[in-house]
Amino acid sequence: MMALLLIAGALLYRLSGPLAIAARSTRDFFADNRYFAVRQIEVHGGDKVGGDEIVAAAGMRQGMNIWDVDAVAIEKKIAKHPWVRRVLVRRDFPRRVVIDVEERSPKAIVGVGKLYYIDADAVVFKEVASGESIKYPMLTGIYAEGLMRGDPAARQRIRDAIRLTDLMAQRSHTLSEIHFEAPDRLVVYPTKFPVAWRLGWGDWEEKLARLDRLLELWKGNEERLASLDMSFRDQVVARLRGKKE
């Protein structure tokens, strides 16, 4: 047995040199072979960010060897772009790289010195640049300030409020402002009418159903309403504007 082990060891020692040379040759073949030069870099899902901008952020170029494409490292680079929510990079051998991008979608704006976009996850992800859309509800009040400080409770409250805006949009109600008056008091201002809608907190579906029934009764006379309070159970309290002289 010992003799066999010695023979095997001697053979491996004699073969180690040729095996190492063969391994290096194989690596060189893949690294230098033009067959593996990247000819296509496809970017899918980009809207706010163009494909060229994503490729530049990734530090990629056509002609580079596909074996040199580090998907994880490239994903980390692209993920730093403020509009990018998720990114997936994959190598499609032998000559194509595909980059799938999921962008952030603004749901509201918060103003603290400057204006910033907020997404559905209550992430403040980008300062609003000149020329960019500001047609989103403005968040004001205690939780808007807390969000900028990184308060988890504020972030959760704002996620809930953004879900409310989605429910209202389904009913064709768009908002100009969402005001956090107190921990249990939310006031929203629709874009159609200069009326404050006081919603309290929670039970959004039921409250919106009551709101729609009341608005139907006041259709054509909405300008007479000063505010609507739906924070009470099973009722809506309407306050009317004073008569103009």
Secondary structure, DSSP 8 states (H G I E B T S, - for coil): -HHHHHHHHHHHHHHHHHHHHHHHHHHHHHHH-GGGB--EEEEES-SSS-HHHHHHHHT--TTSBGGG--HHHHHHHHHTSTTEEEEEEEEETTTEEEEEEEE----EEEESSSEEEE-TT--EEEE--TTS---S-EEEEHHHHHHHTT-HHHHHHHHHHHHHHHHHHHTT--EEEEEEEETTEEEEEESSSS-EEEEESS-HHHHHHHHHHHHHHTTT-GGGEEEEE--STT--EEEE-----
